[in-house]
Amino acid sequence: MISKRILIPARLRKPPTTGWSWLDRRFVREHMDHLSRDAVLLYLFVTAVADPQGLSFYGDGTLAALLRMSLPNFLQARDELLARDLIAHETSLTQVLSLPPTGQRRRSEPGQGLLHLGEILRQAIAVPHPGQEGNSP
């Protein structure tokens, strides 16, 4: 096991005095490998500029320009983050969400909550949920 020690105590990281920014390690372990480079860059940026509620007020054009992405690439990156339930978005407002519990994903219909991994797999192989009648011919 690596012995941990603070290398430069005078530079110990503290929350910023203005704004707010942090990144949950689970993002790196559970989500980053499933995202494009552009989606990772977008997530890191909105996480860095978000306020304590996770809100960022940059418009699409401004974000695309700051990240040096074409607008179509930016929109694809945002769609990836939305699909993984990492952000919520409305015009000129993006919210970085708390990470979904491990093994759960939001239902595809907005506002429908989370799916358990077992439900996702049942849907994938079209097996009825326990207690449901099968519609076999």
N, C-alpha and C positions, 0 to 999 in steps of 0.2 A: 504494500500500500504506500502511495506517495504521501510523504509528510508535507502538510500544507502549512505555509506561513505567509504572512503579508510581506510582500517584497518591498513596497514603498509606503510605509504607514501614513506619511503626509499626503499621499494621493489616494487614500481610501475613498471609494466611490460612495456618494450620498445621493439621495433624491435631489433633482434640480430645484433651485429656489423659485424658479418660474417654470411653468409647464409641468409635464409629467411624462415619463417614458420608462418602459421596462419591457422585457421579453420573457415569456414563460419558456423554460427549457423544454417542456413537452412539445413546443412547436418544432424544435430541431429534431427531437427523437421520433415524433409521431406523424408529422405533417410535411416537413421540408422535402423529403425524398419523393413525395407524390406531386410536387409542384414544379412548374417551369421556373427557370431563372428569373423571368420577368415577374412572376407571381410572388416569388420569395422577396425580390427587391421591393415590390409594391407593399407587401406585408411589413417588411422592416421599416419602410419609410412611414407608413401611416401609424405604425406602433411608436415610432420616434416622435412624431409631431402631435399625437393624440393628447387630449386633456385627460384629467383623472377619470372621466367617465368613458374614455376610449374614443371620443369624438374628434374627427378631423373635418375641417370645412373647406378643403381644397376642391376645386372643380376638376372635371375630367381633363380638360385641355391643359390646365396648370400642372396637374400631376404628371400627365404624359410628357410635357415639356421638361419638368424638373428631373424626371427619371430617364429622359432621353429615349423615350419609346414612341413609336408611331401610335396614333390613336387606336387602330385595330388591335395592335399588340397589347396596349394598355387595357382595352376592354376585355380581351381574352384572359389576361392576367387577373383582372377583377372577377370575371366569371369563375375562374378556378378557385379563388378565395371564397366566393359565395357558395360554390358547390361543396366545399369542405367545411362550411359553416364557421368560417374564421372571422368573417366580417358581415355586417349588414350595410345596405346602401340605399340611399335616396338621393335625388338630385342635390349635388354640392354638399352632401353629408355622408360620411362614412363612419361607422362605428366598429372598432376592433372589439370583438366579442371575447368573453372568457372562453377558453378552449372547451370543446364538448368533452363529456366524460369519455374515457377510453372505451372503444368498442361501440360507441353510439354515433349516429349521424342524424341530422335534421331530415324530416320528411321532405319530399320534393315540393309539396304544396306549402306556400308561405303560411306561417303561423300554426303549423300542424304538429309542432313539438319534435321530440327526438324518437328515433327508432332504436331498439335494442338490436345487437348484432344477430341474434337468433331470428328476429323478424325480417331482417334484411336477407338472410340466407334462405328463409322459408319463401320469401317473395321471389328470390332468384331461381329457386327450383320448383316454384309453384306448388308447395306442399301446404295444405290447409293448416291453420293455427289450431292447436289442441282445443277441442270443444266445438269446432266448426264442422258443419256437415260438408262432405265432399260432394261435388256436382258431377259425379261420374255417370256415364250413360248407362 
